[in-house]
Amino acid sequence: IQWGRANDVSNPYEAVFPINFSNIPYVVIPIDINTEKTPIIFGTDYYTKIGFKIAGRRVAGETNLWFRYIAIGT
């Protein structure tokens, strides 16, 4: 299990894990930490042993991303 955080990053964004996984992770779960108070829909994709891609869109339109994540793998 690993976790991380990104503040005010471009959308979409390529996140890098703190430690490389031995295998591609099973899942990455993003959690919104922005204070805009508008709902967001996240999507994660392109998992690798070293990171993943994330994109999101708020009800008010596309914006930069603020998020924490948890990644589960081996």
TAWORA-V502888 format. One line per field, one symbol per residue. ss: DSSP state (H for helix, E for strand, L for the rest). psi: psi as a letter, one per 30 degrees, with the letter a starting at -180 (. if undefined). burial: b if it has 9 or more other C-alpha atoms within 8 Angstrom, else e. Layout:
ss = ???
psi = ???
burial = ???
This chain:
ss = LEEEEEEEELLLEEEELLLLLLLLLLEEEEEELLLLLLLEEEEEELLLLLEEEEEEEELLELLLEEEEEEEELL
psi = kllakkkhlljlkjkkkekklelklelkjkkkglgfhklkklkklhklffalkkllkleflkllkjlllkkka.
burial = ebbbebeebebebeeebeeebeebbeebebeeeeeeeeebebebeebbbbbbbbbbbbeeeebebbbbbbbbbe
